[in-house]
Amino acid sequence: MTGLLTFGPGAKAAVFGASGGIGSALVDLLNRDPAVDTVFALSRHRPDNSDDSIPWIPFDLDSEETLQTASDRLKAGVGSLRIVLVATGILHDERGVVPEKTIKSLAGTAMDRSFKINATGPALIAKHVAPLLSKDKKSILVFLSARVGSITDNGKGGWYSYRASKAALHMIVKTLSIELRRTNPRAICVAIHPGTVHTPLSRPFVAEKARTAMQPHDAAVYILNVINGLELHHSGRIWDWQSKEVEP
């Protein structure tokens, strides 16, 4: 388990959600990877452990204007990208978003928020960043997702907003992959389930899986190893951290 990219050298990368647990770990690994020339860290606020050598670009999923500005800065800085990782997501927040146990707990505003961050936001990131994917060499656009977004795998119920928003993300990935076949045949677009990870997103719900939960660094290593194995025919599909396909 190396966490080093097998394609390069000189790859340019961008990580959206760089201030999160997994996002910051991905930035750190990519920054130390000899195959990566430059990694851009994008987040709402500058990461607490930011390295001055890593270019930071602000963006806010509540503002498409900031996504346009961020993509303009990426284009000016690198021209094209080989790797884009979207590590944004929400399971709970201080605004009242919580995983619902029953339909009685469903709140429209909380569900809207889940879709905004887990589906609409990543789709808008893709809108502005997909045109920057390299057309000369293999490039990869990865969205971090969750196994609970699988309709086939849903055997427990509950978590309406989170499940539905992640299922929507999977449809966005599939649809974008079809478009990329026409507009950028060298581009791969997938979603990756990183497993259960010790991060602020999962902290209130990780106790029962504490023994199997990973640290962000380990999750990031697994994610990069999955990326190494991706080929064009894998595009549009959902994978887990062990490189096993997740059913739609």
N, C-alpha and C positions, 0 to 999 in steps of 0.2 A: 504494500500500500504506500505509494510514493507521493501522490498528489501533484506530480509534475506533468505538465502537458507534453504530449508526444508529437505535436505538430508545431512548427515554427521554423527557424527563430524569427524574431522581430514582430511577433504578434502584438496587436493592440487590443486592449480589453477595457470594458466598462462594467461597473457593478452598481446597479440601482438598489438602494436600500443598504448603503455601505455602513450605516451607523448601527444596524441590527447585529445580533449575535452571529448569525451565519454569514451575513454580508461582510462584516468586518473581517471575519476569518478568511473569506474568499479573497478579499483585497490583499490581506497579508501574504497569503500563499502565492497569489499571482505576482505580487511585487517582488517576491524572492525567486520566482521561476525564471531560469535562464532563457526559456523560450519566449518570454513576454518582454517586449521592449518598453511598453508603457501601460499602466493600469489607471483608469480614472475612477475615483470614488464619488458617487452621487448620492446625496441624501438631503433630507430637509434641514438638518442641522449638521455642522461639522462634527465628525466623529471625535469622541473624547480622546482616543488614542491615535489621532491622525498623525501621519508622518509627513513632514513638510516636503518630502521628495515626491509624494503622491498627489497629483493634481486633484483638487476637490471642486465639484460643481454642485451648487444647490438646486433642488427642485422640490415641488410640492404636488402630490397627487390631487390636491383640491384645485389646482390651477394648471390648465393645459398650456397657458402662456409660458409658465416656467419650464415645461417640457420642451416647448419649441426653442426657448433660449438655451436650454441645456444641450439639445441636439445641435444647435448652431455652433456652440462652443466646442463640442466634440468634433464636428466637421472641420472647424478651423484648426483644431489641435492635431488631428490625426488623419483626416480625410476619410479613411475607412477603418472598420473594426473587424477583427476576426472572432471576438468573443464578447457577447453581451449577456450578463446575468441579471435577472430581475428577482431580487430577494426581498421584495416588499410583501406585506401580508398582515392580516389582523384576525385574531380570534376573540379578543376581548379588549376593551379600553375603558377609560374613565368616563366616556359619554354614555355608558349603559349597554354597550355591546357585550353580550355574554352568550356562550353556547346554550341553546334552548333544550331543555329536557323533554318538553311536550309542546304541542301546537298552542296550548294556552299561554305559553310564555312568549310567543312571537310578538315582536313590536316592529311596526313598519319602519320607524326611523332607524332602529338598530340594523334591520335587514338591509335597508338602503345603504347604510354605512359599510356593511360587509361587502356588498356588491361594488361599491365605489372603490374600495381599497384592494379587494381580491380579484376583481374582474375588469371593471371599467378602467381603473388606473393602469394596470398592466397593458390593456389593449391600447390605451393612448400612448404609453411608452413605445410600444411596437410601432404605432403609426408614425412616430417621429424618428425612431432609431433604425427600424428595418431598412430604410433606404441607405443607411450608412454601412451596412454589412458588405464585406468585401465581395466583389464579383469575380476576382481573379483567382482566389484560393478558397478552400473550404472555410466557411464561417458558421458560427453556431449562436443561436439565440435561445437562451434557457430561462424558463420561468419556474421558480420554486413553487410547488403546489402541495397537495396532501392526498394521501390515499383515500380519505373520507370523501373526496370529490368523485369517487368511482360509484356510479349508480349500481353496477353489477355487484360490487363488493359490500354494499350497504346491507348489513345483516342485523344491525343494532338500533337503527333509527336515531332520532334526536339530532341536535346540532343543525337545525334546519338552514339557518342563514349561511353558516360556514360551509356545509356540504354543498348547498345550491350554488354559492358563489364560486367555489372551486370547480364544480362541474361546469359552470359557465366558462371559467378560465380554460378548461380542457377543450371546450368547443372552439374557443378563440384560437388556441394553439393549432388545432386540426385545420380550421379554416384558413389561418395564415399560412400554414405549411403548403396548402394547395395553391394559394396565390404565389408563394415564393417559387414553386416549381416553374412558373411562367416567367416571373420577373427576375429571379436570381437562382438559377438551377444548382448553384454550388452551396446554397444556404440550407442549414438544418434548423428546424424549430421544434423544441420539445418542452415538456414539463417534467420536473424531477421531484419526487417525494423524498425529502432528506432523512426520513425516519423521525423518531422522537429525540429531540435535542434540548439540552438545558439552555433555554433562552427565555427572555421576558415573555415572549408570545405563549410559550407552553408551561411556564413555571407553575401556575396554579393547578395544572392538570397532570403534571408529570410524576407526582408522588407514587402512584400505583405502578408506574413503569420505570422507577428510578434505577433499577438494576440494569435495564437495557438501554436507558437513555444515553445519548452521546454528548460529548462536549462539542462546542461549535467548530473547533479546529478539526476534530475527527470527521465531523459531518462534511466540512469543506473538502477534505481530502477525498472522501468517497465521491462527492459530487464531481470533482475534477477527474477522477478515475472513470466515472460514467461517461463524461464528455469525451474522454480519450477513445472510448469504444464506439462512438456514434458515427454512423455512415448515412448517406443520403436516404436509404430506404427506411431508416429509423425515424425520419422526420414525421411530425404530426402525432406522435405517440407519447404515452406517459410512462416514465421509468421510475423505479425506486433506487435507493442508495446502493443496493446490491446489484444493479444493472438488470433487474428483473422487470418485465413489463407489467404495468398496472392495468387491469381491465377497465374499459371505459364505462 
